[in-house]
Amino acid sequence: MYVVVVLAAIALNEVDDVRPVLEFYSQFDDPIAAFRDKQRQLQVIICSDSLLYFYHPMYSSSGL
């Protein structure tokens, strides 16, 4: 199941050459778990950036 998620992520990001991606994840004992960890880290970054944007006085109409 997670292999499909990995392949979908590669396709959605329009990766021209998947070899570097595969080489990177092949260094881990569990490449799928490593991919999931990276996805969680990315989600935290995206959420943090969204919150910073939402609460920044320059972008927020409430100025919170």
C-alpha positions as CSV (number, residue, x, y, z in Angstrom):
1,M,0.0,0.0,0.0
2,Y,2.7,2.5,1.0
3,V,4.7,1.7,-2.2
4,V,1.8,3.2,-4.1
5,V,2.0,6.3,-1.9
6,V,5.7,6.7,-2.6
7,L,5.2,6.2,-6.3
8,A,2.3,8.7,-6.4
9,A,4.5,11.3,-4.5
10,I,7.3,10.8,-7.1
11,A,4.8,11.2,-9.9
12,L,3.1,14.3,-8.4
13,N,6.4,16.0,-7.9
14,E,7.3,15.4,-11.6
15,V,10.6,13.8,-10.8
16,D,12.5,13.3,-14.0
17,D,14.9,10.7,-12.8
18,V,13.8,8.5,-9.9
19,R,17.2,6.9,-9.4
20,P,18.5,9.5,-6.8
21,V,15.2,9.2,-4.9
22,L,15.5,5.4,-4.8
23,E,19.2,5.6,-3.9
24,F,18.4,7.9,-1.0
25,Y,15.8,5.7,0.5
26,S,17.7,2.5,-0.2
27,Q,20.2,3.5,2.6
28,F,17.5,2.8,5.2
29,D,16.6,-0.6,6.7
30,D,12.9,0.3,6.1
31,P,12.7,2.7,3.1
32,I,8.9,3.0,3.4
33,A,9.1,3.9,7.1
34,A,11.8,6.5,6.2
35,F,9.5,7.9,3.5
36,R,6.6,8.2,5.9
37,D,8.9,9.9,8.5
38,K,10.0,12.5,5.8
39,Q,6.3,13.0,4.9
40,R,5.5,13.7,8.5
41,Q,8.4,16.1,8.8
42,L,7.2,17.9,5.7
43,Q,3.7,18.1,7.0
44,V,4.9,19.7,10.3
45,I,6.8,22.3,8.3
46,I,3.9,23.1,6.1
47,C,1.5,23.4,9.1
48,S,4.0,25.6,10.9
49,D,4.4,27.9,7.9
50,S,0.6,28.1,7.5
51,L,0.2,29.0,11.1
52,L,2.9,31.7,10.9
53,Y,1.2,33.1,7.8
54,F,-2.2,33.0,9.4
55,Y,-1.1,34.8,12.6
56,H,1.3,37.2,11.0
57,P,-0.1,40.8,11.5
58,M,0.8,41.7,7.9
59,Y,-1.4,38.9,6.5
60,S,-4.1,38.5,9.1
61,S,-7.1,40.8,9.1
62,S,-7.5,40.3,12.8
63,G,-3.9,41.0,13.6
64,L,-3.7,38.2,16.1
